[in-house]
Structure formats: C-alpha cells, structure tokens
Amino acid sequence: MSATPLLELRGIDKSFGPVQVLRDVALTVHPGEVTALVGDNGAGKSTLVKCISGIHPTDAGEFLFNGEPVHIGSPRDAAGLGIEVVYQDLALCDNLDIVQNMFLGREKRSGIVLDEPTMEQLAAETLAGLSIRTVTSLRQHVSSLSGGQRQTVAIAKAVLWNSKLVILDEPTAALGVAQTAQVLELVRRLADNGLAVVLISHNMNDVFAVSDRIAALYLGQMVAQVRTTDITHAQVVELITAGRSGALGLTTETGSNGDGTQPADSISGGLR
Ligand SMILES: Nc1ncnc2c1ncn2[C@@H]1O[C@H](COP(=O)(O)OP(=O)(O)OP(=O)(O)O)[C@@H](O)[C@H]1O
C-alpha cells in the first residue's frame, strides 16, 4: 500500500435546500485497495459519490488528490484526475458492440475514419489485462450480454481510460451467485493492479469478501473508517443501523493523518 492516499476528503458538507445530507465527512482512499462505502438507504452514499465525481458541488470541505489540494467542480475535473464512476444502471448502449461502448465519445480515428483495428486491439488488451475471459466476441452487441458481462465491460471501460480511482455503485446488485463471484474477482484484480477502488454495497458478504477497508456513513456522517480485518460483520451492521459500534477499542482511521491513525477526538466522535 502506498503511504500517500490517492484521494482524501476532509470536512465535506452538502445540503439540498434546508436538508443537510453530508456533515463534515472525511474519507481516505488508498491506491491498491478496495474501500467499501456502506450505509443504510438515504445515508448519503450516492450524494458523496456525486460530490467526488463533480456532479454535485460541495458546500464546504476539501479534496486532496495524491496529497495535493484539488478542485472538483465538474465531472470533467473528476475525469481529468482519473476518477471514474460505474453506475449500477450502467451507461452502456445496448445497440452498440463492446468495442463501440468502450470507446464511446472517445473514439480513435485514423484521418477522418474510425480506427477500428486499434480500438479493437486496445479493448482486447484491456480485457486480457484484467483476465476477463467471459466475453467471447468484442463485436457482440451489449444487449446480448449477461448482467455480469455488462458489469465486466463497464469496469473494463473505466480501466481502458487510465482511471486511477474507480467507484463502483452496487456492481453485484442484480447478479446471481456465479456472476457475483466473477465481478468481485474483477474488483479485487483492479486493486491488485494498483487502482484505488471504492465499492458501494449493501451486501456484507461482498464487502467482507473483497474490501481492505470499510467506510460507514450514518445519516450523512462518516461514523467509522476501519480496516476490514479489524471489524466484524455484526459491528458493521451496528454502524449502518445505529451509527455506532459496541466494540470498544475498534481502531478507526481518518483522512487527515493518512497513516492509519486517528486523533482521539475523531475516534470518540466516530464511534458513538
Ligand atoms: N437532489 C436532491 N435533492 C434533495 N434531497 C436529496 C437529493 N439527493 C439526495 N437527497 C437526499 O439525501 C439523502 C441521501 O441520499 P443518497 O441517495 O445520497 O443516499 P444513499 O446512501 O445513496 O441511499 P441508497 O442506498 O438508498 O441509494 C436522502 O435523504 C435523499 O432524499
């Protein structure tokens, strides 16, 4: 694990009109790791991701990328940093094939014509680099793919574009057991290849199977960010449902120190 987090959020506030949805949120995301972002319905996970991806402007707080302060005011800013979000409802076009989808809006050209051989080769290399063997033909229309294959293509697309941080919104929500296992393997491989991965999930089995750290949001507050090996399933459920864990001595981390430690006040504030 790299000592410098790829992304740090500090003191993020976000309101919609009179409703404060995020309060003083801190989050630290490391390259080479999967950080699971958990929280009940309405806890603020999607809002936080939309702030990170530049869709929602924040009201307060700061972002650091590779230790440097950055401004993320638009999706273009986020994409420029290498932040890519793969949404659950997958922005893939059914009537296009896999290569066309992976290069949609960023097609390679040779003069005025599309450079199909290069795009096909780059798509094949990306899929091979991720050991993706479930896709048989790159010229298959996306409409004919299974849910797991679609997830795979959407994730590979993020990798193709040299993303540094890939945020996955419930990637296994609609999948069966075998496809879930394949997608989780792919999620792990992304991190093993050095990317930072944020995984939003309601599924504790997925979270414990694949994550290195767990960040728990409760009513818009980050109530804990811990190593997955330092917390039990029951404690995570308690954080999600009650905003606290009964386990005293749970080691939590914060974005501000970046060294795996947390100031004492944050610990008491984080585990109520
Ligand atoms: N554009 C908006 N305007 C007003 N309120 C909003 C808006 N977007 C989200 N909210 C509110 O913010 C809160 C957090 O919503 P958010 O979708 O971020 O939660 P979530 O943790 O992603 O939930 P879920 O797991 O159900 O997707 C909710 O109370 C929601 O109603």
PDBQT file of the ligand as one rigid body, heavy atoms in Angstrom, charges set to zero:
ROOT
HETATM    1  N1  LIG A 301     -31.109  16.165  -5.328  1.00  0.00    +0.000 N 
HETATM    2  C1  LIG A 301     -31.583  16.003  -4.094  1.00  0.00    +0.000 A 
HETATM    3  N2  LIG A 301     -32.426  16.888  -3.540  1.00  0.00    +0.000 NA
HETATM    4  C2  LIG A 301     -32.895  16.735  -2.290  1.00  0.00    +0.000 A 
HETATM    5  N3  LIG A 301     -32.571  15.714  -1.470  1.00  0.00    +0.000 NA
HETATM    6  C3  LIG A 301     -31.723  14.788  -1.964  1.00  0.00    +0.000 A 
HETATM    7  C4  LIG A 301     -31.188  14.880  -3.301  1.00  0.00    +0.000 A 
HETATM    8  N4  LIG A 301     -30.375  13.819  -3.497  1.00  0.00    +0.000 NA
HETATM    9  C5  LIG A 301     -30.411  13.100  -2.360  1.00  0.00    +0.000 A 
HETATM   10  N5  LIG A 301     -31.205  13.678  -1.446  1.00  0.00    +0.000 N 
HETATM   11  C6  LIG A 301     -31.472  13.187  -0.091  1.00  0.00    +0.000 C 
HETATM   12  O1  LIG A 301     -30.219  12.938   0.503  1.00  0.00    +0.000 OA
HETATM   13  C7  LIG A 301     -30.291  11.820   1.367  1.00  0.00    +0.000 C 
HETATM   14  C8  LIG A 301     -29.191  10.861   0.988  1.00  0.00    +0.000 C 
HETATM   15  O2  LIG A 301     -29.489  10.272  -0.261  1.00  0.00    +0.000 OA
HETATM   16  P1  LIG A 301     -28.461   9.349  -1.033  1.00  0.00    +0.000 P 
HETATM   17  O3  LIG A 301     -29.129   8.927  -2.307  1.00  0.00    +0.000 OA
HETATM   18  O4  LIG A 301     -27.155  10.019  -1.116  1.00  0.00    +0.000 OA
HETATM   19  O5  LIG A 301     -28.359   8.100  -0.053  1.00  0.00    +0.000 OA
HETATM   20  P2  LIG A 301     -27.770   6.666  -0.299  1.00  0.00    +0.000 P 
HETATM   21  O6  LIG A 301     -26.954   6.326   0.909  1.00  0.00    +0.000 OA
HETATM   22  O7  LIG A 301     -27.073   6.599  -1.606  1.00  0.00    +0.000 OA
HETATM   23  O8  LIG A 301     -29.064   5.758  -0.339  1.00  0.00    +0.000 OA
HETATM   24  P3  LIG A 301     -29.419   4.429  -1.185  1.00  0.00    +0.000 P 
HETATM   25  O9  LIG A 301     -28.616   3.316  -0.583  1.00  0.00    +0.000 OA
HETATM   26  O10 LIG A 301     -30.875   4.265  -0.946  1.00  0.00    +0.000 OA
HETATM   27  O11 LIG A 301     -29.097   4.684  -2.630  1.00  0.00    +0.000 OA
HETATM   28  C9  LIG A 301     -31.689  11.239   1.218  1.00  0.00    +0.000 C 
HETATM   29  O12 LIG A 301     -32.464  11.680   2.313  1.00  0.00    +0.000 OA
HETATM   30  C10 LIG A 301     -32.180  11.837  -0.086  1.00  0.00    +0.000 C 
HETATM   31  O13 LIG A 301     -33.562  12.012  -0.055  1.00  0.00    +0.000 OA
ENDROOT
TORSDOF 0
